[in-house]
Amino acid sequence: SFCAGGVPSLSYQELKELKKTNVLHIDVRERSEIDRFGKIPESINIPLGELVEALQMDPAKFKEQYNQKMPSKSDPVVFSCLSGTRSKKALGFATSLGFN
């Protein structure tokens, strides 16, 4: 299940289309889930419990830790998890931190 700002949920096909643009896909599942179920191509894994801290990091530290350029507050970001519950929470966190 996927979440995008303004759009409550996306289908996998819609996500695939979005990934052709410069959207950043953040998977908020736990690392153990990624190990068990696999990584989604071109996604970055930031477990939900780390997300608030990650989105407030120094950009250089973010890049070092997640091997990806830190999103700016205006960059398009999509969150995903297993059932949609955590991605909705992630969206709430990002919005409260000023991401649009």
C-alpha positions as CSV (number, residue, x, y, z in Angstrom):
1,S,0.0,0.0,0.0
2,F,1.4,3.4,-1.0
3,C,0.7,6.9,0.2
4,A,1.4,10.2,-1.6
5,G,0.6,13.8,-0.5
6,G,-2.8,14.9,-1.7
7,V,-3.6,11.4,-2.9
8,P,-4.4,9.0,-0.1
9,S,-3.2,5.9,-1.9
10,L,-1.6,4.7,-5.1
11,S,-1.7,1.5,-7.1
12,Y,1.5,-0.3,-7.9
13,Q,1.1,0.8,-11.5
14,E,0.7,4.4,-10.6
15,L,3.9,4.1,-8.4
16,K,5.8,2.6,-11.3
17,E,4.8,5.6,-13.5
18,L,5.8,8.1,-10.7
19,K,9.2,6.4,-10.4
20,K,9.9,7.5,-14.0
21,T,9.9,11.0,-12.6
22,N,12.2,12.2,-9.8
23,V,9.9,11.0,-7.0
24,L,11.7,9.7,-3.9
25,H,10.2,6.4,-2.7
26,I,10.7,5.9,1.1
27,D,9.8,2.4,2.4
28,V,9.1,2.7,6.1
29,R,9.0,-1.1,6.8
30,E,11.5,-2.5,9.4
31,R,14.8,-3.8,8.1
32,S,13.8,-7.4,9.0
33,E,10.7,-7.1,6.8
34,I,12.9,-5.9,3.9
35,D,15.2,-8.9,4.5
36,R,12.2,-11.2,4.6
37,F,10.0,-9.8,1.8
38,G,12.6,-8.1,-0.4
39,K,13.5,-4.5,-1.3
40,I,11.4,-2.5,-3.7
41,P,13.7,-1.4,-6.6
42,E,14.9,2.3,-6.3
43,S,13.4,2.7,-2.9
44,I,15.2,3.9,0.2
45,N,14.5,2.1,3.5
46,I,13.9,4.4,6.5
47,P,12.0,2.4,9.2
48,L,9.1,4.5,10.6
49,G,10.8,4.8,14.0
50,E,13.8,6.6,12.4
51,L,11.8,8.8,10.0
52,V,11.3,12.0,12.0
53,E,15.0,12.1,12.9
54,A,16.0,11.3,9.3
55,L,13.9,14.1,7.8
56,Q,15.6,16.6,10.2
57,M,19.2,15.4,9.6
58,D,22.0,17.4,8.1
59,P,21.8,16.6,4.4
60,A,25.4,15.2,4.4
61,K,24.7,12.9,7.3
62,F,21.5,11.7,5.6
63,K,23.4,10.9,2.4
64,E,26.0,9.1,4.3
65,Q,23.5,7.0,6.3
66,Y,20.9,6.3,3.5
67,N,23.1,6.6,0.4
68,Q,20.6,8.9,-1.2
69,K,20.3,12.7,-1.5
70,M,18.1,14.1,1.3
71,P,14.7,15.3,0.0
72,S,14.0,19.0,0.2
73,K,10.6,20.1,1.6
74,S,9.2,20.6,-1.9
75,D,10.5,17.3,-3.4
76,P,7.9,14.7,-4.4
77,V,8.0,11.8,-1.9
78,V,6.0,8.6,-1.7
79,F,5.9,6.4,1.4
80,S,5.1,2.7,1.4
81,C,4.8,-0.1,4.0
82,L,3.1,-3.5,4.2
83,S,-0.5,-2.6,4.8
84,G,-0.7,1.2,4.5
85,T,-1.0,2.1,8.2
86,R,2.7,3.1,8.7
87,S,2.9,5.0,5.4
88,K,-0.1,7.1,6.5
89,K,1.7,7.9,9.8
90,A,4.9,8.7,7.8
91,L,2.9,11.1,5.6
92,G,1.6,12.8,8.8
93,F,5.1,13.1,10.2
94,A,6.5,14.6,7.0
95,T,3.6,17.0,6.7
96,S,4.1,18.2,10.3
97,L,7.8,18.8,9.5
98,G,6.9,21.1,6.7
99,F,7.1,18.7,3.7
100,N,4.4,19.4,1.2
